[in-house]
Amino acid sequence: MRKSALIVLLVALCFAGYVFFALVGTEPVKVDDTRLVRSGGQVLVEGEVRNTGDDTGPLQVEVHYFNRDGQSIGKDVVSVDRLRHGATVHFKSSPRADDDVADFSIYLNHGRNPYGN
């Protein structure tokens, strides 16, 4: 292998390593230990929100519910106040009728970005 090709390969590997390192820390707020809880014909989602970055303002945990066919059947929003660095907060959505809920997804909403959308 020529010396110039080896240098290009080394630079490319360093760049890829930097990009990977930069992307690992892009979302400092993490959602852990989520679970779907069924009780008496009702269902809710609970879990924990953990902040590994700087202090944050208020945020919303959006819980989207899906049936067995993957169709959306509802959404709940849980507000979380200011979250300090290293803090962990338990959240729980409001109980709702178990309309054949088979799965859920969670979206963290930090509010509007600096561009207004």
N, C-alpha and C positions, 0 to 999 in steps of 0.2 A: 504494500500500500504506500502510495506516495505521501510525502510529508505534508503537502498542502491539503490532501483529502483527510488526513488524520486531524489536522487543525480544524477543518470545517466540521468534522464529526464531533470533536470535543466541544466546539462552540455551540453546536446544535443541541448536544446533550445538556450543557449548562443552561441554555435557554429553556429547554423543556423542563428541567428541574426547577428553575425559577418560576415558570408559569404554574406548575403544580403547587409549589409552596404558596404562591400568591392566592390561588383559588381555594386552598384549604381554609384560609382565614376569612373568606369573604362574608360568611354568614355567622356572626358571633352568637346569635340567639338560636338555640337548638330545642327541639321538642323531643322528649324522651318518655319511655314507659307508657305509651298510649294503649288504651284498651277499650273495647266495646263492652258495656255492662248492661245486661238485661235483667229486669226485675218487674214482675207483675204486669206484663203486657207493655212495659215501657222500655226504652233504650236511652242510654246516654254514653258519652265518651269522656274519659278522664285521662289525665297524664300530667307531665311536668314540663315547664318551660325553664330553660337554664341559659343564663347569660355568661358567655366566656369572653366578651369584649368590653367596650366602654359602657358606662351607664346609658340606658335608653329611655326615651320618653314612653308614653303609653303605646300599647300595641294591641291588636285584636287577633285572637285565635279563631279562625273560621273552620268549622267542622262541616264537611260536605258528606251527606249520606247517599249510598247507592244500593239498588236492589240487586238480585242475582244476575240480572241481564246487563248490569253496569250502567243502568239509567239513573240519573240524579233524582232523588226523591225528597230532598230537603237540605236545609243549611241552618246551622246555629252559629252565633257569634258570642265569644266570651272575651270580655275586656280585661286586660292586664295592665295595672298601673305601672308606674316607673319601675324599671328593673335595674338594680345596681350591678356592678361588675361582680361576678361570682355568685350572684343570687340564684336561687331555684324557687319557683312558685308552682304550687299544685293548681290545676284548673279542672273544672268539671262543667260540661255543657248542661243545659236544662233538659230534664226528662221529656221525652216525646213519645208519642204512640209508636209502637214497633210495627211499622207498615212494611213488613218483610225486609227490614234493613239487613243487608248481607255484608256490607263493607263501608269504609269511610276513608276520607283523606283529610289532611290538615294543611291549611295555608296560613302563614303568618303575614298579617297586614300591618306594616309599619306606618301607614298613612301616605300622604302625597309625597312624591319625590321633589327635589328642588326645581324641577321643570313644570310642576303643576299637574302632573297626571299620575 
